[in-house]
Amino acid sequence: MRFIYLDCSLIKTAGHHYNFCKRIIGMAEEANIPVKILANSSLETDLIEELNAVPYFRYHAYWAPSKLGSMRSALTAMETVRQATLEELMGISGIRSDDIIYVNSVLPAQLLALNQWAQSMGPDAPTIIAEVFFKTSVTFNEQTYTEHSDNIVDNLWLYIGDILPKPEKLNFNLISFDPKVSDIYSRILRQPVFTLTNPLSILSPPQNRTGKKIITVGLGGHQRYQKGYHHMVGILCNFLQETGWDNVRFRLHHSSPDEMHDVQQALRELTQLDQRIELVEGPLTVDEWNAFIDSLDIVLCPYEPIAYKGSWSGLVREALSCGSPVIVPRDSVSADFLSKKHVLFEDFAEWTVSDIFEALKKIVNDYDRYASSTYKAAKLLYENEHEANIVKEIIEKFI
């Protein structure tokens, strides 16, 4: 048995691709399973050596969704990526039926290619685990059982749900890391999507943050418009005008600071106005990321509510595991997750600076109550899931 990790979007340390690879491969190695990693052909040189990975795939998963001028251009791009990815999959030599193929963050083009690859191998196909990924705003009419979305990426998913062959007699499995996401995609793709434990879940025993003298608010990761990063300028301006918040600090991390340049520059200028605002710029190692998350006493997720209605957030789960109160969009997967953990959190209905800042004020002004609730929930999460191992889950469930 070998654990073969495929990620066409693994290029650099920014984002979840690197962290997922490190943690999942680490679990396989701990189980004494030989590993092989095939990443994007543009994989950074340092990571080739660190991960012992092979630069391989020509297209990253987000290339096709970026060509969204029209549904026609999106379908054309998807077909280009499907054909290239299928050729590359067919070119992987030495695949055995007892191998486990784990594919991180597939979008429609990769999923179609994987399915065709598995079908071509027939009874000799290995166990394939494909993690479905992307934010979806698909809505379901419970009376007519029809799906609807005005979003082009959503419609790509709905399209392949109509044409994706069922992998009969093949060990081809779709997964996600949240029950709500699994339910949405199982309905879109019309086949089961299993829920496994998020490999980003538990980092260390949580902190009890009640009684904190200094409260640090922050967010982190690869920032973009849908994550509401542009709202941080207005949120910080409100913060600077707020009285009685001398004990509040902000730490904002952006792994690719050259992106959203105007926003990043405006935030840099704000740091010159008040030393309570700190920017952390550039990719972080796994240990640096863990330390950064643990340094935050409130984790702010100013995400677009529609985009995150059907998408999980690793940041939310990691924040909870550290005992940090969280702010999330209302009716999102993250809000549902926190509710099920019986933790006190705040949400916002409108994607505006005023709504998000009001949610933040509620936590800051009653911090110990939120921190106490989060700590209790985090302790239970740690006790129940800190030994969870996605590689062991895959073997137990699918082998």
Phi, psi and omega in degrees: 000135172234154176252108184253117187257119181248127175211102182288351180253004177280105183235318185214183185282343181294145174084183186278347185297314179294312182297317177300313182301310182301316186284317182290315178297322177301321178294320178296317180294323177297330178273008179061035175260125177300141184238155174217136183237125172245121186242192178291149182296342178264018181307132182299143185304317181299324182284332176303315181286315183298314185268351188054047186255156180255121172293126192217302190281136183285321186250133170278164189296335186268003181292311181297313178299339180284346180262067191246038177295330179202169177297325179296314181294325179294317179294321178297314179296317179300319180292323176300313182291320179301312182297314181295317182293320178298316177301318181291320178297317180296337182274356178284119185268156172077016179293132180244158183293338180267005176286154170250122177256115177253125183242116185275131168055065178276145170247180188309315183298315181293322181294318177298315181297316179299317181298316180295321178299314179298317180299323183293335180273343177058224184297341180272005182294143176283178171286124181244128177242114182246118179272114179286142188211137165145156179282137180230140176246024178298135174247153183242132173270110186289341179278318183257355180058035177251154179252156180209143169198147175266359183273136184293318179298318176303318181290332171297317177298314180298323179296312181287338172298331178282331189247350185291120179295146174283128185283066182295138178064014177242148178270067183247115191233136176259139180224161165217184183244017180212134182301323180292319177296318178300318180296316180299311184286331175294328178284321179293315186267351174061037172203161187298140169238114185275153179255121175248166182289130180301124181292351177268008194299283195252121182262316183194170176304141185288156173275144166269105189267006177297145179081010181296133178280321178245128181252119181257122179258141179192177175210164183203164176119198179274105188275145178203175186302313183296340176275001176073021183297328179296336179289343185296331178298311179294322179297318179291325176297319175297318179302316182293339179266351184282134178269151177079014181247035180295341181267006183257136177234159175237133171234116184242126180249135174227116185286339179231073189295346176287341176274154186051049190302316183297319178295314182298321179293320178297322178292321177300319180295325179292328178296336179284341181275333186207127182287354177283354180251127181231136174252136173245115189244139176102166181297149177242145171291170179302314180295320178296320179296314180300317179294323179296311180300319182293341180279351184265132179263340171223129179254123184258123178239084185278046189285154177296121184303319182294315183295327185259011175296328181236032181220135177281163177233119176297327181298320180297315182294319179293323178298314179298318182296337177269357180083022183261126174302149189231150173241125186222167175292146177293146177062024178266168173303321181294319177297320178296317179300313181294322178298318180292337177272002177056044181250144178280124180216174176239150177227173177224140182271320182258140181276069183227157177302316184297317180294317181293319182292325177298320177297318178297318180300321181300320181286314182300318185282352177220046195299316186298325180294316179291319181295320179297314179297317181294321180297317179299315179294321180294322178299316178295318179299316181295315181297324185273332192231359187291340177262005179298141185219113187295329178293316176297321178299317181298315181296316181293325187269325191241348182267000000 
